Amino acid sequence: MDLSWSHQHLTRRRTLAAATGLAAGALLRPGPALAAAAQYTNPVIWQDFADIDIMRVGDTYYASASTMHYSPGAPVLRSYDLVNWEIAGHAVPVLDFGAKYDLNGARGYVRGIWASSLAYRPSNRTFYWLGQIDFARTYVYTATAVEGPWSRLTTISTPYYDAGLLVDTDDTLYVAYGNTTISVAQLSPDGRNQVRTQEVFRTPSSVGTLEGARFYKINGQYYIFLTRPANGQYILKSSSGPFGPYTMRQVLLDLRGPIPGGGVPHQGGLVRTQSGAWYYMAFVDAYPGGRMPALAPVTWTADGWPVVQLVNGGWGTTYPSPALPAPPRQVTPMTGVDTFDGTSLKPRWEWNHNPDNTKWSVGDGLTLRTATVTHDLYWARNTLTHRIQGPTSTATAQLDHSAMRDGDRAGLALLRDSSAWIGLKRDGGATRVVMVTGLTMDGNWNTTGTGTEIASAPVSGSRIWLRANADVRPGAPRPGTFSYSTDGITFTRLGPAFSMGNDWRFFMGYRFALFNHATQALGGAVRVTRFEVSTP
């Protein structure tokens, strides 16, 4: 079996220490094979999946991404052609790293799942996820299928910052990690403990910061793939074993990216196809939407260094599609309609922090019972989020609000460190539909504004349709607009456009978010019977 394995804006260590698509959900087309002459368009996924680690197992490709404070964490993506992707599951089922991830006395915004690593170990047919949490320790999770169940294998006292996990050809586990000073650790055969760790490279001051390690063994050489946030990619190579010595070469710097208004593709991983072709999947900073994966072919020099194939001097907007066998099935779209059938949420959903699992259910729609008494949405538990599909998309939620109680607030938000929402306020036995803006956080992720009601209208009956449209093209703050309907057909705009900020420091992009919280007492509920994300 031929395997290939696979981080962040300005140095997060300094920033945070100081502060303390699937394109349009497309389906694979049936046919005898994917023709090499066909084209794909970047970004291959116009949704927020940053710090990609990518690998292949047999004929299937997998990738993992950062999710910060969202739960479950570390989504695992799956593809059969490197272009069309689905969310298969999450490697971290719950963020059980402290009460702050439960919104219990503290908050975990911009903490949690950072750049981490995904690998496959053929000897025991097991997937491994490895990542550090809060600069404190490293966690390892394993599963025999990416859909799960995933379980915690071990906790290691060394925090492997921006780690890359390598399963060597002799089955030894190694981890490359660090910021500017790059180290390599060897794990015990069972993967539960550190055997040794050693500094292997110190970044020259002329280069600056290097982080976001990915660790490979290719043709007997060891490579550590590193990012210079947020505009470069470098690679280290050793012919003498995993502990070096290593020499460095620049892969790209200030390269024009494929998304107008977006940043330089960087931080991600290398992967080899079944036919021997190589690709680099990086992310492009494209706020307010987030960080979008882009794919480019790679060739190698005679002396063993990777070269990204450019189009007119930049990362191509289009390239010939990888020549690969016909896929065994269609991938599941990341957009479309969800009626919340079945017994669990679909993998495209993630909670803002861990939910209170006694306060929600699915099966006959999504029922959200109030889980928090607060006037601050950023403190409210059981806010359920969905990535926004770029460059523009619309979310429409159908709500049954007959079980709301006085003081309850429920609706659909554009959620980030500056947020707005459309939804329902029930007070004095009467229900109004409102548009609220001015929900804000400061650079330490403390709430600075709990929102101001800008517009409202009375509603009757028990059903309402809420709609949010988001323009997440990068390069400038972009508008989000809200509307509602009482029949699901005719929608009425409510309130002015909301300006979605494009500052990078929250890292995660804007998301659609469903919420229901109390301001007086628990006991109320809403039921979301249908949710749809659509594109023009």
ZAKOLGU-308718 format. One record per residue (C-alpha): x, y, z. Coordinates in Angstrom, 1 decimal, padded with zeros to 4 digits. Each point is the difference from the previous one (the first is absolute). Layout:
N
PT:X:Y:Z
...
This chain:
536
PT:000.0:000.0:000.0
PT:001.4:003.3:-001.1
PT:-000.7:002.8:002.6
PT:000.6:003.7:000.0
PT:-000.6:002.2:003.0
PT:-000.3:003.6:000.7
PT:-001.6:010.2:004.7
PT:-000.5:003.8:000.7
PT:000.2:003.7:-000.2
PT:002.8:001.9:001.6
PT:001.3:-002.0:002.9
PT:-002.9:-001.1:002.1
PT:002.3:-000.7:002.9
PT:000.9:003.7:000.4
PT:-003.4:001.3:-000.9
PT:-001.9:-002.3:002.4
PT:002.5:000.2:002.8
PT:-000.3:003.8:-000.1
PT:-003.8:-000.3:-000.2
PT:-000.3:-002.3:003.0
PT:-011.9:-013.8:-027.9
PT:-000.5:-000.8:-001.2
PT:-000.6:002.8:-002.4
PT:-003.8:000.6:000.2
PT:-000.4:-003.5:001.3
PT:000.6:-001.5:-003.5
PT:-000.4:-003.7:-000.6
PT:002.5:-002.2:-001.7
PT:-001.0:-000.8:-003.6
PT:-000.3:-003.7:-001.0
PT:002.2:-001.3:-002.7
PT:002.7:-002.5:-000.8
PT:002.7:002.3:001.3
PT:000.7:003.6:000.8
PT:001.6:001.4:-003.1
PT:003.3:001.8:000.5
PT:-001.1:002.6:-002.5
PT:-002.9:001.1:002.2
PT:000.6:003.1:002.2
PT:-000.5:000.7:003.6
PT:-000.4:003.5:001.5
PT:001.6:001.4:003.2
PT:-000.8:000.1:002.8
PT:-001.0:-003.6:-000.3
PT:-002.0:000.5:003.3
PT:-001.5:003.5:000.5
PT:-000.6:-000.6:003.6
PT:002.1:000.7:003.1
PT:002.4:-003.0:000.4
PT:003.4:001.3:001.1
PT:003.3:-001.7:000.9
PT:-000.7:-002.9:-002.2
PT:001.8:-003.3:000.5
PT:-000.5:-002.3:-003.0
PT:000.7:-003.6:-000.8
PT:-001.0:-003.0:-002.1
PT:-000.9:-003.5:001.1
PT:-000.5:-002.2:-003.0
PT:-002.3:001.8:-002.5
PT:-001.4:002.4:002.7
PT:001.2:003.4:001.0
PT:-000.4:001.4:003.5
PT:000.6:003.4:001.5
PT:-000.3:001.6:003.5
PT:-000.5:003.6:001.0
PT:000.0:002.4:002.9
PT:-003.2:000.9:001.8
PT:001.1:001.9:003.1
PT:-002.9:000.2:002.5
PT:-002.6:-001.8:-002.2
PT:-001.2:-003.5:001.1
PT:000.4:-002.7:-001.1
PT:003.5:001.0:-001.2
PT:002.5:-001.0:-002.7
PT:-002.3:-000.8:-002.9
PT:001.2:-002.8:-002.3
PT:-000.7:000.6:-003.7
PT:-000.1:-002.7:-002.6
PT:000.5:000.0:-003.8
PT:000.6:-002.3:-002.9
PT:001.4:002.5:-002.4
PT:001.6:002.8:002.1
PT:-002.6:002.5:-001.3
PT:-003.4:-001.1:001.3
PT:000.0:-000.4:003.8
PT:-002.5:-001.0:002.7
PT:000.1:000.2:003.8
PT:000.3:-003.6:001.3
PT:000.3:000.6:003.7
PT:001.9:001.7:002.8
PT:003.1:-001.3:001.7
PT:-000.6:001.8:003.3
PT:-003.6:-000.9:001.1
PT:-000.1:002.4:002.9
PT:002.3:002.8:001.2
PT:000.4:-001.5:003.5
PT:003.0:002.2:000.7
PT:-001.5:002.0:002.8
PT:-003.1:001.8:001.1
PT:000.6:003.0:-002.3
PT:-000.8:-002.2:-003.0
PT:-003.5:-000.5:001.6
PT:-000.5:003.8:000.5
PT:000.1:-000.8:003.7
PT:001.5:003.0:001.8
PT:002.5:000.6:-002.8
PT:000.1:-000.1:-003.8
PT:002.2:-001.7:-002.5
PT:-000.2:002.3:-003.0
PT:003.0:-000.2:-002.3
PT:001.4:-002.9:002.0
PT:-000.7:-003.7:-000.4
PT:000.9:-001.8:-003.3
PT:002.8:001.8:-001.8
PT:002.2:-001.4:-002.7
PT:000.2:-003.7:000.7
PT:000.9:-003.2:-001.9
PT:-001.8:-002.9:-001.6
PT:001.8:-003.2:-000.9
PT:-000.7:-003.7:-000.8
PT:002.0:-002.9:001.4
PT:-000.2:-003.0:-002.3
PT:001.3:-002.5:002.6
PT:-003.2:000.3:002.1
PT:-002.2:001.5:-002.7
PT:-000.7:003.0:002.3
PT:-000.4:003.7:-000.5
PT:001.8:002.3:002.4
PT:-000.8:003.7:000.8
PT:002.6:001.9:002.1
PT:-000.2:003.6:001.2
PT:001.0:002.2:003.0
PT:-002.5:001.9:002.0
PT:000.6:003.3:001.8
PT:003.8:-000.3:-000.1
PT:-000.4:-002.5:002.8
PT:000.0:-003.5:-001.4
PT:-000.5:-002.2:-003.1
PT:-003.0:-002.3:-000.6
PT:-000.1:-003.0:-002.3
PT:-003.2:-001.5:-001.3
PT:-000.4:-003.1:-002.1
PT:-002.7:-001.7:-002.1
PT:-000.2:-002.9:-002.4
PT:-002.3:002.0:-002.3
PT:-000.1:003.8:-000.4
PT:-003.7:000.1:000.7
PT:000.9:-001.2:003.5
PT:-000.4:-000.8:002.7
PT:003.1:001.9:000.9
PT:001.5:-000.5:003.5
PT:002.8:001.5:001.9
PT:003.1:-002.2:-000.1
PT:002.2:002.1:002.3
PT:001.1:003.3:001.4
PT:003.6:001.1:-000.4
PT:001.5:002.7:002.3
PT:002.0:001.7:-002.8
PT:-002.2:002.4:-001.9
PT:000.9:-000.7:-003.7
PT:-000.8:003.4:-001.5
PT:-001.2:-000.2:-003.6
PT:000.9:-003.6:-000.2
PT:000.5:-002.3:-003.0
PT:-000.2:-003.8:000.7
PT:002.1:-002.4:-002.1
PT:-000.5:-003.7:-000.1
PT:003.4:-001.2:-001.3
PT:000.4:-002.9:-002.3
PT:001.3:-002.1:003.0
PT:-003.3:001.0:001.9
PT:001.8:002.4:002.4
PT:-002.0:003.1:000.9
PT:001.6:003.4:-000.2
PT:-001.3:003.5:000.6
PT:001.4:003.2:-001.5
PT:-001.0:003.1:001.9
PT:000.8:003.5:001.1
PT:000.1:003.7:-000.8
PT:003.3:001.3:-001.4
PT:001.8:-002.7:002.0
PT:-001.0:-003.2:-001.6
PT:000.3:-003.3:001.9
PT:-000.7:-003.7:-000.7
PT:-001.4:-002.4:002.5
PT:000.0:-003.8:-000.1
PT:-003.0:-001.7:001.5
PT:-000.2:-003.5:001.6
PT:-001.1:-002.8:-002.2
PT:-003.5:000.2:001.4
PT:-000.1:003.7:-000.6
PT:-000.8:000.8:003.6
PT:003.2:001.6:001.2
PT:003.0:002.1:-001.1
PT:003.2:-001.9:-000.3
PT:002.2:002.9:-000.9
PT:-000.1:003.5:-001.4
PT:002.7:002.1:-001.6
PT:000.4:003.4:-001.6
PT:000.7:-000.6:-003.7
PT:-000.1:003.5:-001.5
PT:000.1:003.7:001.0
PT:-001.6:002.4:-002.5
PT:002.4:002.7:-001.3
PT:-000.9:003.5:001.0
PT:-000.1:000.9:-003.6
PT:-003.0:-002.3:-000.5
PT:-001.8:000.9:003.2
PT:-002.6:-002.4:001.4
PT:-000.6:-003.5:-001.2
PT:-002.7:-002.3:001.4
PT:-002.8:-002.3:-001.2
PT:002.2:-003.1:-000.4
PT:-000.9:-002.9:-002.2
PT:002.3:-003.0:000.1
PT:000.7:-002.4:-003.0
PT:002.4:-002.7:-001.1
PT:000.3:000.1:-003.8
PT:002.5:-002.2:-001.9
PT:002.0:-000.6:003.2
PT:000.3:003.7:000.8
PT:-001.7:001.7:003.0
PT:-001.9:003.3:-000.7
PT:-001.5:002.5:002.4
PT:-002.4:002.3:-001.8
PT:-000.4:003.4:001.7
PT:-001.9:003.2:-000.4
PT:001.1:003.5:000.4
PT:-003.2:001.7:001.1
PT:-001.7:001.3:-001.9
PT:001.9:000.3:-003.3
PT:002.5:-002.8:-000.5
PT:000.7:-003.7:000.0
PT:003.4:-001.7:000.7
PT:001.2:-003.5:000.2
PT:002.8:-001.8:001.9
PT:001.7:-003.1:-001.3
PT:002.2:-002.6:001.7
PT:001.9:-002.9:-001.6
PT:001.2:-001.1:003.4
PT:-003.2:-001.1:001.8
PT:-002.9:001.7:001.8
PT:002.2:001.9:002.4
PT:002.0:001.7:-002.7
PT:002.1:002.0:-000.7
PT:-002.5:001.8:-002.3
PT:000.6:002.5:-002.8
PT:-002.7:002.6:-001.0
PT:-001.4:001.2:-003.2
PT:-002.7:002.5:-000.8
PT:-003.1:-001.5:-001.8
PT:-002.0:003.2:-000.5
PT:000.0:003.6:001.3
PT:-002.5:002.8:-000.7
PT:-001.6:-002.1:-002.7
PT:-003.1:001.3:-001.6
PT:-003.0:-002.0:001.1
PT:-003.0:-001.4:-001.9
PT:-002.7:002.0:001.9
PT:-000.4:003.7:-000.9
PT:000.6:002.1:003.1
PT:001.3:-003.1:001.9
PT:003.5:-000.7:001.3
PT:003.0:-002.1:-000.9
PT:-000.6:-003.8:000.0
PT:001.9:-001.6:002.8
PT:000.0:-002.5:002.8
PT:-001.4:-003.4:-000.9
PT:001.4:-003.3:-001.3
PT:001.3:-002.1:-002.8
PT:-001.6:-003.1:-001.4
PT:000.8:-002.5:-002.7
PT:-002.6:-001.5:-002.2
PT:-000.3:-003.7:-000.9
PT:001.6:000.8:-003.4
PT:003.0:001.7:001.7
PT:-001.0:003.7:-000.6
PT:000.5:002.4:002.9
PT:-002.3:002.8:001.2
PT:000.2:002.7:002.7
PT:-003.1:001.0:001.8
PT:000.4:003.4:001.7
PT:-002.5:002.5:001.4
PT:-000.6:003.5:-001.1
PT:-000.9:002.7:002.5
PT:-003.3:001.2:-001.3
PT:-001.8:001.9:002.8
PT:-002.8:000.6:000.9
PT:-000.7:-003.6:-001.1
PT:003.1:-001.6:001.5
PT:002.9:-002.0:-001.5
PT:-000.8:-001.9:-003.1
PT:001.9:-003.1:-001.3
PT:001.6:000.3:-003.4
PT:001.8:-002.7:-002.0
PT:003.0:000.1:-002.4
PT:002.1:-002.7:-001.7
PT:003.6:-000.4:001.2
PT:003.1:-001.3:-001.8
PT:003.3:-000.9:001.5
PT:003.5:001.0:-001.0
PT:002.7:-002.5:-000.8
PT:001.5:000.5:003.4
PT:-003.3:-000.5:001.9
PT:-001.7:003.4:000.6
PT:-003.7:000.7:-000.7
PT:-001.0:002.7:-002.5
PT:-003.6:001.4:-000.1
PT:-001.2:000.2:-003.6
PT:-001.1:003.6:-000.7
PT:-002.3:001.6:-002.5
PT:001.2:003.4:-001.3
PT:002.2:000.3:003.0
PT:-002.6:-000.7:002.6
PT:-002.0:-002.9:001.6
PT:-002.4:-000.9:-002.7
PT:-003.7:000.7:000.1
PT:-000.4:-003.1:-002.1
PT:002.1:-003.1:-000.7
PT:-000.6:-003.3:-001.8
PT:-001.8:-002.4:002.3
PT:002.0:-002.8:001.5
PT:-000.1:-003.1:-002.2
PT:-001.6:-002.5:002.4
PT:-002.2:-003.1:-000.1
PT:-003.8:000.5:000.0
PT:-001.3:000.6:003.5
PT:-001.8:-002.8:001.7
PT:-002.9:002.3:000.9
PT:-001.1:003.6:000.1
PT:001.2:002.1:002.9
PT:-002.5:001.6:002.4
PT:-000.6:003.7:-000.7
PT:001.1:002.5:002.7
PT:-003.0:002.1:-000.9
PT:-003.7:-000.6:-000.7
PT:-003.0:-000.9:002.2
PT:000.1:-001.6:003.4
PT:-003.3:-001.0:001.7
PT:001.9:-001.4:003.0
PT:-001.3:-003.6:-000.4
PT:001.9:-002.9:001.4
PT:001.5:-000.3:003.5
PT:002.9:002.3:-000.3
PT:001.1:003.3:-001.6
PT:001.7:-000.2:-003.4
PT:003.7:000.7:000.0
PT:-000.3:003.4:-001.5
PT:-001.3:001.3:003.3
PT:002.2:001.2:003.0
PT:-001.1:001.6:003.3
PT:001.5:003.2:001.3
PT:001.8:-001.6:002.9
PT:-001.3:-003.3:001.4
PT:-003.8:-000.3:000.2
PT:-002.1:-001.0:002.9
PT:-001.2:-003.3:-001.5
PT:-003.1:-000.1:002.2
PT:-001.3:003.1:-001.7
PT:-000.2:-001.0:-003.7
PT:-001.2:-002.8:-002.1
PT:-000.5:-001.0:-003.7
PT:-002.3:-002.4:-001.8
PT:-003.1:002.1:-000.5
PT:001.9:003.1:-000.9
PT:002.6:001.6:002.3
PT:-001.4:000.9:003.4
PT:002.0:002.6:001.9
PT:-001.1:000.4:003.6
PT:001.4:003.0:001.8
PT:003.3:-000.9:001.8
PT:001.2:003.3:001.3
PT:-001.5:003.1:001.6
PT:001.9:002.9:-001.4
PT:-000.2:003.2:-002.0
PT:003.2:-000.9:-001.7
PT:-000.1:-002.3:-003.0
PT:003.7:-000.7:000.4
PT:-000.7:-001.6:003.4
PT:-003.0:-002.0:-001.3
PT:000.4:-003.7:-000.2
PT:-001.4:-002.2:-002.8
PT:000.6:002.5:-002.8
PT:000.3:-002.2:-003.1
PT:002.2:001.2:-002.9
PT:000.4:-000.8:-003.7
PT:002.8:001.3:-002.3
PT:-000.9:002.6:-002.5
PT:000.4:-001.1:-003.7
PT:001.9:002.6:-002.0
PT:000.1:002.2:-001.8
PT:-003.6:000.7:001.0
PT:-002.7:-002.2:001.5
PT:-003.3:000.1:001.7
PT:-001.2:-001.9:003.1
PT:-003.8:-000.4:000.6
PT:-001.3:-001.5:003.2
PT:-003.6:-001.0:000.6
PT:-000.9:000.3:003.7
PT:-002.9:-001.1:002.1
PT:000.0:002.5:002.9
PT:-003.2:-001.1:001.8
PT:001.9:-001.2:003.0
PT:002.0:003.2:000.7
PT:-000.4:001.6:003.4
PT:000.2:003.6:001.1
PT:003.5:001.3:-000.1
PT:001.2:-002.5:-002.6
PT:002.1:001.0:-003.0
PT:000.3:-002.4:-003.0
PT:001.2:000.5:-003.6
PT:002.6:-000.1:-002.7
PT:003.3:001.8:000.4
PT:003.0:001.0:-002.0
PT:002.4:-001.0:002.7
PT:003.6:001.2:000.6
PT:001.6:002.5:002.4
PT:-002.3:002.6:-001.5
PT:-003.5:-001.5:-000.6
PT:-003.6:000.7:-000.9
PT:-003.1:-002.0:-000.1
PT:-003.6:-000.3:-001.1
PT:-002.4:-001.8:002.3
PT:-002.8:000.1:002.6
PT:-000.4:001.8:003.3
PT:-002.9:-001.2:002.2
PT:-000.9:002.5:002.7
PT:-003.3:000.5:001.9
PT:-001.7:-002.8:-001.9
PT:000.7:001.7:-003.4
PT:002.5:-001.1:-002.7
PT:001.9:002.3:-002.3
PT:002.5:-000.6:-002.8
PT:003.0:002.2:000.5
PT:003.4:000.8:-001.6
PT:002.7:000.5:002.5
PT:003.6:001.3:-000.6
PT:002.8:001.2:002.1
PT:001.1:-003.3:001.6
PT:003.7:000.5:000.4
PT:003.1:-001.3:001.7
PT:003.4:001.6:000.7
PT:003.4:-001.4:-000.8
PT:000.0:-002.1:003.1
PT:-003.4:-001.5:-001.1
PT:-001.9:001.7:002.8
PT:-003.5:001.2:-000.9
PT:-000.1:003.8:-000.6
PT:-003.6:000.1:-001.4
PT:-003.0:-002.2:000.5
PT:-001.9:001.4:-002.9
PT:-002.5:002.7:-001.0
PT:-003.4:-000.5:-001.5
PT:000.0:001.8:-003.4
PT:-003.4:-001.0:-001.4
PT:-003.0:-002.1:000.9
PT:-003.4:-001.1:-001.1
PT:-002.9:-001.9:001.9
PT:-000.6:-003.6:-000.9
PT:-002.8:-002.4:000.6
PT:-000.5:-003.7:-000.3
PT:002.6:-002.6:000.8
PT:002.3:-000.1:-003.1
PT:002.5:002.3:-001.5
PT:002.7:-000.2:-002.6
PT:003.2:001.9:000.7
PT:002.6:000.8:-002.7
PT:003.6:001.3:000.1
PT:001.9:000.8:-003.2
PT:003.8:000.2:000.3
PT:002.5:001.5:-002.4
PT:003.4:-001.3:001.1
PT:002.2:001.1:-003.0
PT:003.3:001.0:001.6
PT:001.8:003.3:-000.2
PT:-002.5:002.3:001.8
PT:-002.7:-000.1:002.6
PT:-003.1:-001.6:-001.7
PT:-003.7:000.3:000.5
PT:-002.3:-002.5:001.7
PT:-003.7:000.5:-000.3
PT:-003.0:-001.4:001.8
PT:-003.6:-000.7:-000.9
PT:-003.0:-002.0:001.2
PT:-003.2:-001.7:-001.3
PT:-003.2:-001.2:001.5
PT:-000.8:-002.3:-002.9
PT:003.4:-001.2:-001.2
PT:-000.6:001.7:-003.4
PT:000.0:003.8:000.4
PT:003.0:001.4:002.0
PT:000.1:003.4:001.6
PT:003.3:001.7:000.5
PT:000.6:001.0:003.7
PT:002.6:002.6:001.0
PT:003.0:001.5:-001.8
PT:002.9:-002.0:-001.4
PT:002.4:-001.2:002.6
PT:003.7:000.5:-000.8
PT:002.0:-003.2:000.6
PT:003.5:000.9:001.0
PT:003.0:-001.5:-001.7
PT:002.6:000.2:002.8
PT:001.9:-003.3:000.3
PT:000.6:-000.1:003.8
PT:-003.1:-002.1:000.8
PT:001.5:-002.5:-002.5
PT:-003.3:-001.8:-000.6
PT:-002.3:001.5:-002.7
PT:-003.6:001.1:000.4
PT:-002.5:-002.8:000.4
PT:-003.8:-000.4:-000.2
PT:-001.2:-000.8:003.6
PT:-003.3:-001.2:001.4
PT:-000.6:000.9:003.6
PT:-002.6:000.1:002.8
PT:000.8:001.4:003.5
PT:-001.9:001.4:002.9
PT:000.3:003.4:001.6
PT:-002.4:-000.8:002.9
PT:-000.4:-003.7:000.7
PT:000.6:-003.4:-001.7
PT:-002.7:-002.1:-001.4
PT:-000.8:001.4:-003.5
PT:000.8:-001.7:-003.3
PT:000.0:000.5:-003.7
PT:000.0:-002.7:-002.7
PT:001.8:000.5:-003.3
PT:-001.8:-002.1:-002.5
PT:002.1:000.8:-003.1
PT:003.3:001.7:-000.6
PT:001.5:000.7:-003.5
PT:003.2:001.6:-001.2
PT:-000.3:001.0:-003.6
PT:002.2:001.8:-002.5
PT:-001.0:002.3:-002.9
